[in-house]
Amino acid sequence: MNNLDYAPPAVRQTKRALIYMALIALSGIILAPFLMILALALSSPAEVFAWPPVLIPDDIQWQNFRDVFVVTNFGRAMFNTFVIATLSTIGIVFIDGLAGYAFAKMRFPGRTTMFMLILATLMVPVHVTIIPLFIMFRNFPLAGGNNIIGDGGFGILNSYPSMILPFLATAYGTYLMTSFMRMLPDNLVEAARMDGAHEFAIFWKIYLPLAAPALAVIAMFNFTAVWNEFLVPLVMTSTSDMKVIQTALADFSDQETVLWNLLMAAVLISILPLVLMFIVGQKHLVRGVAVGGTKG
Amino acid sequence: MTVAVEARDLWKTFPGDVHAVKGIDFRIEPGELVVLVGGSGCGKTTTLRMVAGLERISGGQVLVGDRVVNDVHPAKRGVSLVFQNFALYPHKTAFKNMAFPLESSGVPKDEIRRRVTEVAEMLELGSHLDKTPDGLSGGQQQRVSLGRAIVRDPAVLLLDEPLSNLDARLRVVMRSELKRIQRRVGSTAIYVTHDQVEAMTMGDRIVVMDAGQIAQIGTPAQVYMTPSSLYVAQTIGSPAMNLLSGRCEVTDGKLTIAGTGWSLTLSGSGAERLIARLPDGDQTVTVGIRPEDLDLVGDGPELAAGPCVTAEPLGSESLYNINIADDLCRVLKRETIVSMPEGSRAPVHLRRGARLHLFGANGARIGGAVLSEEPSVSSWIPEDDI
């Protein structure tokens, strides 16, 4: 792309000023809800419904952040979310990495067909599969009071596996890993084979470390998706000790009232780990997304 | 430990009935460095990969030592391979690249450190062991790749065009370096290249391959002095041999060969020997004369004359392209300053001691003869007597 601008300096500066103004306006639109959340999280119940809205509360209510953990079992929900997001992310990095390696570097009958089938599942919304998943998990043999054919109990519902298994492999992750692995030279497989490495060692010691940028993207996307997941935990769990952040947020409201200031404080607490993760992993994210977007 | 490598009726057929290697046989003696040379698609790399175990053998056998290794895993054949583009692991340091084969075979850490350090010193890589490949120059990457191959102390070292990714100057340096290291390590080595200069300078013996078959096996001197076919004559030698088509005529014990714009009459025992070997019937032949066996002056027989199209100073030598009936005849003179300006008409003489190669219509060698060294004598001696 040619970035050279041959317009006179005055025109160039005006153009640039207009662009900056438009960008600032857009940023404001995007940031407004977040600023509102912050303002509400620091407000007293009285200031929540004040008109005009209070952007900087007179008396900043820091204790709202403590009360979040007192009023509800939000700490447990955060822990649950952290466990399922972490375990599913580890699983997805491993499984999508393996799948990407297999599709990119191994030769086997039906490889293309299988890859196409996996890609086709991108078109199936997760909500379509939620009921079959529920039935499968409920009838999981020899778990939750079930007999060998999966009758008699509630299977693996109300457990971590019921919230981890649906996220253990994704079509997008497989596609991204396959694209990335295809870019890596094939003769490393042969070199490693000559060096005496077996097939799994070639994947584990050579290709997986080289695919770190793509793995970082998959890990971040998946961690965020599971962290923010509402439907699967809602359907798969019913006990309060298995609640995750998104279902626990509902505890700040009942039929009559909503504790807006505590709800907003809880929201702020819940997005903090994601923000930190994106700040740390931004470099890998950009590189990995660029790869996934341009190759394949 | 050094072992022999043998190929017995070796075949490689790819899907679609494409025969890349067609039943070749060779034996490489322990400690020998043999070069497989030939043009693109001649089957040299496929042969090497079959010996390495990276390509399944369609027919025949590969033996490393006394053992048939057709169905043996590459890592268990006692062979190691240096790849054309080095195939270094980009995320590992030079040390870890070289240590990887030892780690894979479960060698203790202390032993790994000792062996890698020893090999690195031999390859003058001692101060680069903590660098990853992108921090190394082409020559250093090449040496790490070689180090990774020899650190396992392989019985057979396979090298697949290892110098083709280096610049011309480095290639010359690494050529002698590779030979020195192979001698020091003592492994039997198979070296694949399309560069005939590399083949000539590095090989104890050369295997010239053509369309999946072996065209000739011999020492560099044998292959250069007595090419078995037109293909070998064209492949080996730089600048390439002059090949002139003509017809033979025998009169009074003399052999006259003439083509468009040139002719040559041979007499003496060399001519008699060639006459005896001439095939019956078709007398169409091709005469091969190396550029260094021709001169623009001298008392040797004049082959032809024509305008000098280009005169190329090569440094210690100059190469002249003389147009003879729309074919270029190459003449190589040991002179730094060009003595024949482009465009001027030049006679092409045979030098004293010039070697003439005669090929039949089917491209096979009929024989050769050497022009007498004695001044003013146009007699030819049989090549077998030299």
HADDOCK unambig.tbl for C-alpha pairs under 7 A between the chains (distance, minus, plus):
assign (segid A and resid 187 and name CA) (segid B and resid 87 and name CA) 6.13 0.50 0.50
assign (segid A and resid 188 and name CA) (segid B and resid 87 and name CA) 5.61 0.50 0.50
assign (segid A and resid 188 and name CA) (segid B and resid 89 and name CA) 6.90 0.50 0.50
assign (segid A and resid 191 and name CA) (segid B and resid 87 and name CA) 6.41 0.50 0.50
assign (segid A and resid 193 and name CA) (segid B and resid 74 and name CA) 6.85 0.50 0.50
assign (segid A and resid 193 and name CA) (segid B and resid 75 and name CA) 6.64 0.50 0.50
assign (segid A and resid 194 and name CA) (segid B and resid 74 and name CA) 5.40 0.50 0.50
assign (segid A and resid 194 and name CA) (segid B and resid 75 and name CA) 4.90 0.50 0.50
assign (segid A and resid 194 and name CA) (segid B and resid 80 and name CA) 6.39 0.50 0.50
assign (segid A and resid 195 and name CA) (segid B and resid 75 and name CA) 5.95 0.50 0.50
assign (segid A and resid 195 and name CA) (segid B and resid 100 and name CA) 6.90 0.50 0.50
assign (segid A and resid 195 and name CA) (segid B and resid 101 and name CA) 4.32 0.50 0.50
assign (segid A and resid 195 and name CA) (segid B and resid 104 and name CA) 6.88 0.50 0.50
assign (segid A and resid 196 and name CA) (segid B and resid 75 and name CA) 4.64 0.50 0.50
assign (segid A and resid 196 and name CA) (segid B and resid 101 and name CA) 6.07 0.50 0.50
assign (segid A and resid 196 and name CA) (segid B and resid 104 and name CA) 5.54 0.50 0.50
assign (segid A and resid 196 and name CA) (segid B and resid 105 and name CA) 6.44 0.50 0.50
assign (segid A and resid 197 and name CA) (segid B and resid 104 and name CA) 5.46 0.50 0.50
assign (segid A and resid 206 and name CA) (segid B and resid 89 and name CA) 6.93 0.50 0.50
assign (segid A and resid 210 and name CA) (segid B and resid 91 and name CA) 6.64 0.50 0.50
